[in-house]
Amino acid sequence: MADDTNVQFTTLLRKTTKQIHDFSDSLVQSKFVIGLIDDRVWAEGLLVFYEIFLFLESRIEKLSDTYIGRFNNPALMRATLFEADLELYYGKNWKITHTPKSRECVRNYINHLEELEKTEPNLLIPYIYHLYLGLLSGGIIIRKKHKLTPFSVFSKQSSVVDFESKIVGELKTFIKNITNDIAENLDEDMKKKLLDESITVFKLNCDLIRSVESAKNVYNKIVKIISYLGLLIMFIILFYFYFKQSNDEKDL
């Protein structure tokens, strides 16, 4: 940290997590490609991340007199919008029929956040920073690409990533400025803990992404279709050469 005293803390966050961030992005993109084919993949992704955003937003409000409370911004809050989208996909009783906390990865994530709240609430900062910036950046891209699939339910409504384009930049700046301002008041030991916890953020996120079973089902269907098409093409080629050879022999 001594060599980075003149570097903004958000720059250090980005550098520290670059490798695992790139891996996480590739994992998200692989699921996203399948999500374009089947809405269930996107819906399940919303489901597993809902509890995480709900927890963070409840703590932003609860810990209003701490550094965590400084991230309070009505335009940024997404929990109720998650709920609107989940109702769209799973129906009004989705909280009864679909319970995110029944998944081990979601329980582990929430348990970890609860432990941080008890022992060192400031370590919730990397979760707020990375998750909301990810939603602002990646969410907008996903929103635009999903509009290319007109038969998708998603193309009709997707409240979670439906930010007004003019405020996306403002919200990103808001998050980064707050994070840098907070870091200026922290000692080097705490900054190091925040950087280390940033890596854990992506590890836990990857666990959630891997748990999306719908993507595996769709992938298996795609593989089967490709296999059938491959066999069909092979038989067409075989019959072509068979009849061609037969015609050539007749000409002789």
C-alpha positions as CSV (number, residue, x, y, z in Angstrom):
1,M,0.0,0.0,0.0
2,A,2.9,2.4,0.6
3,D,3.7,2.7,-3.1
4,D,0.0,3.4,-3.9
5,T,-0.6,6.4,-1.6
6,N,-1.3,8.7,-4.6
7,V,-3.5,6.2,-6.4
8,Q,-7.3,6.4,-5.9
9,F,-8.6,3.5,-3.8
10,T,-11.1,2.5,-6.5
11,T,-8.2,2.1,-8.9
12,L,-6.6,-0.3,-6.4
13,L,-9.9,-2.2,-6.1
14,R,-10.0,-2.7,-9.9
15,K,-6.3,-3.8,-10.1
16,T,-6.6,-6.2,-7.1
17,T,-9.6,-7.9,-8.6
18,K,-8.7,-7.8,-12.3
19,Q,-7.8,-11.5,-12.7
20,I,-10.9,-12.9,-10.8
21,H,-13.0,-10.2,-12.3
22,D,-12.1,-11.4,-15.8
23,F,-12.9,-15.0,-14.9
24,S,-16.2,-13.9,-13.4
25,D,-17.0,-11.9,-16.6
26,S,-16.4,-15.0,-18.8
27,L,-18.6,-17.0,-16.5
28,V,-21.4,-14.5,-16.7
29,Q,-21.1,-14.2,-20.5
30,S,-21.3,-17.9,-21.0
31,K,-24.6,-18.0,-19.0
32,F,-25.8,-14.8,-20.8
33,V,-25.4,-16.4,-24.3
34,I,-27.7,-19.2,-23.1
35,G,-30.0,-16.7,-21.4
36,L,-30.7,-15.1,-24.8
37,I,-32.3,-18.4,-25.8
38,D,-34.2,-19.2,-22.6
39,D,-35.7,-16.6,-20.1
40,R,-35.4,-19.2,-17.3
41,V,-31.6,-18.6,-17.1
42,W,-32.0,-14.8,-16.6
43,A,-34.9,-15.4,-14.1
44,E,-32.9,-17.8,-12.1
45,G,-29.9,-15.4,-12.1
46,L,-32.2,-12.7,-10.6
47,L,-33.4,-15.2,-8.1
48,V,-30.0,-16.1,-6.6
49,F,-28.8,-12.5,-6.5
50,Y,-32.0,-11.1,-5.0
51,E,-31.2,-12.0,-1.4
52,I,-27.8,-10.4,-1.7
53,F,-29.1,-7.1,-2.9
54,L,-31.9,-7.2,-0.4
55,F,-29.4,-7.7,2.5
56,L,-27.1,-4.9,1.3
57,E,-29.9,-2.4,0.9
58,S,-31.4,-3.2,4.3
59,R,-27.9,-2.6,5.9
60,I,-27.4,0.6,4.0
61,E,-30.6,1.8,5.7
62,K,-30.0,0.2,9.0
63,L,-26.4,1.4,9.3
64,S,-27.3,4.9,8.2
65,D,-24.9,6.5,10.8
66,T,-21.9,4.6,9.5
67,Y,-19.8,4.6,6.3
68,I,-22.3,2.0,4.8
69,G,-25.1,4.5,5.1
70,R,-23.3,6.9,2.8
71,F,-24.2,4.7,-0.2
72,N,-27.9,5.4,0.4
73,N,-29.3,6.7,-2.9
74,P,-33.0,6.0,-4.0
75,A,-32.0,5.8,-7.6
76,L,-29.5,3.0,-6.9
77,M,-31.7,0.8,-4.8
78,R,-32.9,-2.4,-6.7
79,A,-34.5,-4.8,-4.2
80,T,-38.1,-3.9,-5.0
81,L,-37.3,-4.0,-8.7
82,F,-35.9,-7.5,-8.3
83,E,-39.2,-8.4,-6.8
84,A,-41.2,-6.9,-9.7
85,D,-39.1,-8.9,-12.2
86,L,-39.3,-12.1,-10.2
87,E,-43.1,-11.8,-10.0
88,L,-43.1,-11.4,-13.8
89,Y,-41.2,-14.6,-14.3
90,Y,-42.5,-16.8,-11.4
91,G,-45.9,-15.3,-10.6
92,K,-47.3,-13.5,-7.5
93,N,-46.5,-16.3,-5.1
94,W,-42.8,-16.6,-6.2
95,K,-41.6,-16.0,-2.6
96,I,-43.5,-19.2,-1.6
97,T,-42.7,-21.3,-4.7
98,H,-39.1,-20.2,-5.2
99,T,-36.9,-19.7,-2.1
100,P,-33.4,-18.5,-2.9
101,K,-32.1,-19.2,0.6
102,S,-32.8,-22.9,0.1
103,R,-29.6,-22.9,-2.0
104,E,-26.4,-23.6,-0.1
105,C,-24.5,-20.9,-2.1
106,V,-27.0,-18.2,-1.2
107,R,-27.0,-19.3,2.5
108,N,-23.2,-19.2,2.6
109,Y,-23.2,-15.8,1.0
110,I,-25.7,-14.3,3.4
111,N,-24.0,-16.0,6.4
112,H,-20.7,-14.4,5.4
113,L,-22.3,-11.0,5.1
114,E,-24.0,-11.3,8.5
115,E,-20.6,-12.3,10.0
116,L,-19.0,-9.2,8.5
117,E,-21.8,-7.0,9.8
118,K,-21.1,-8.3,13.3
119,T,-17.3,-8.2,13.3
120,E,-16.4,-5.4,10.8
121,P,-19.2,-3.7,9.0
122,N,-16.8,-1.6,6.8
123,L,-16.0,-4.9,5.0
124,L,-19.5,-4.7,3.4
125,I,-18.2,-1.8,1.3
126,P,-16.6,-3.9,-1.4
127,Y,-19.9,-5.8,-1.9
128,I,-21.8,-2.6,-2.4
129,Y,-19.1,-1.2,-4.7
130,H,-18.7,-4.2,-7.0
131,L,-22.3,-5.4,-7.1
132,Y,-23.8,-2.1,-7.9
133,L,-21.2,-1.1,-10.4
134,G,-21.6,-4.5,-12.0
135,L,-25.3,-4.0,-12.3
136,L,-24.9,-0.5,-13.8
137,S,-22.3,-1.6,-16.3
138,G,-23.2,-5.2,-17.2
139,G,-26.9,-4.7,-16.6
140,I,-27.2,-2.1,-19.3
141,I,-25.4,-4.2,-21.8
142,I,-27.6,-7.2,-21.0
143,R,-30.7,-5.0,-21.3
144,K,-29.7,-3.8,-24.8
145,K,-28.9,-7.3,-26.1
146,H,-32.0,-8.8,-24.7
147,K,-34.0,-6.4,-26.7
148,L,-32.7,-8.3,-29.7
149,T,-34.9,-11.2,-28.7
150,P,-38.4,-9.9,-29.2
151,F,-40.1,-13.1,-28.1
152,S,-38.5,-13.0,-24.7
153,V,-40.5,-11.9,-21.6
154,F,-37.4,-9.9,-20.7
155,S,-37.9,-7.7,-23.8
156,K,-41.2,-6.5,-22.3
157,Q,-40.0,-5.7,-18.8
158,S,-36.7,-5.8,-16.8
159,S,-37.0,-3.4,-14.0
160,V,-33.7,-4.4,-12.3
161,V,-31.5,-3.0,-15.1
162,D,-33.8,-0.4,-16.4
163,F,-31.8,2.6,-15.4
164,E,-32.3,5.9,-17.1
165,S,-29.3,6.2,-19.4
166,K,-28.6,9.8,-18.3
167,I,-28.1,8.8,-14.6
168,V,-26.0,5.7,-15.1
169,G,-22.8,7.7,-15.3
170,E,-23.9,9.8,-12.3
171,L,-24.6,6.7,-10.2
172,K,-21.2,5.2,-11.1
173,T,-19.5,8.5,-10.1
174,F,-21.5,8.5,-6.9
175,I,-20.4,5.0,-5.9
176,K,-16.7,5.7,-6.8
177,N,-16.6,9.1,-5.1
178,I,-18.1,7.7,-1.9
179,T,-15.7,4.8,-1.8
180,N,-12.7,7.0,-2.4
181,D,-13.9,9.5,0.3
182,I,-14.3,6.7,2.8
183,A,-10.9,5.2,2.0
184,E,-9.2,8.5,2.8
185,N,-10.3,8.2,6.4
186,L,-9.2,4.6,6.8
187,D,-5.9,3.3,8.0
188,E,-3.7,1.1,5.8
189,D,-4.7,-2.1,7.6
190,M,-8.3,-1.5,6.9
191,K,-7.7,-0.6,3.3
192,K,-5.8,-3.9,2.9
193,K,-8.7,-5.8,4.4
194,L,-11.1,-4.1,1.9
195,L,-8.9,-5.1,-1.0
196,D,-8.7,-8.7,0.2
197,E,-12.5,-8.8,0.7
198,S,-13.0,-7.6,-2.8
199,I,-11.6,-10.9,-4.1
200,T,-14.0,-12.8,-1.8
201,V,-16.9,-10.8,-3.4
202,F,-16.1,-12.3,-6.8
203,K,-15.6,-15.8,-5.5
204,L,-19.0,-15.7,-3.8
205,N,-20.6,-14.2,-6.9
206,C,-19.1,-17.0,-9.1
207,D,-20.6,-19.6,-6.7
208,L,-24.1,-18.0,-7.3
209,I,-23.6,-18.0,-11.1
210,R,-22.5,-21.6,-11.2
211,S,-25.7,-22.6,-9.3
212,V,-27.9,-21.5,-12.2
213,E,-29.2,-24.9,-13.2
214,S,-31.4,-23.6,-16.1
215,A,-28.4,-22.8,-18.1
216,K,-27.1,-26.4,-17.8
217,N,-30.5,-27.7,-19.0
218,V,-30.6,-25.3,-22.0
219,Y,-27.0,-26.1,-22.8
220,N,-27.8,-29.9,-22.9
221,K,-30.7,-29.2,-25.2
222,I,-28.4,-27.2,-27.5
223,V,-25.8,-30.0,-27.6
224,K,-28.5,-32.5,-28.4
225,I,-29.9,-30.3,-31.2
226,I,-26.4,-29.8,-32.6
227,S,-25.8,-33.6,-32.4
228,Y,-29.0,-34.4,-34.3
229,L,-28.3,-31.7,-36.9
230,G,-24.8,-33.2,-37.3
231,L,-26.2,-36.7,-37.9
232,L,-28.8,-35.3,-40.3
233,I,-26.1,-33.5,-42.3
234,M,-23.9,-36.7,-42.3
235,F,-26.8,-38.8,-43.7
236,I,-27.6,-36.2,-46.3
237,I,-24.0,-36.3,-47.5
238,L,-23.9,-40.1,-47.5
239,F,-27.1,-40.3,-49.5
240,Y,-25.9,-37.7,-51.9
241,F,-22.7,-39.6,-52.7
242,Y,-24.6,-42.9,-52.8
243,F,-27.1,-41.7,-55.4
244,K,-24.3,-39.9,-57.3
245,Q,-22.3,-43.1,-57.5
246,S,-25.4,-45.0,-58.6
247,N,-26.1,-42.5,-61.4
248,D,-22.5,-42.6,-62.5
249,E,-22.6,-46.5,-62.7
250,K,-25.8,-46.3,-64.8
251,D,-24.1,-43.9,-67.3
252,L,-21.4,-46.5,-67.8
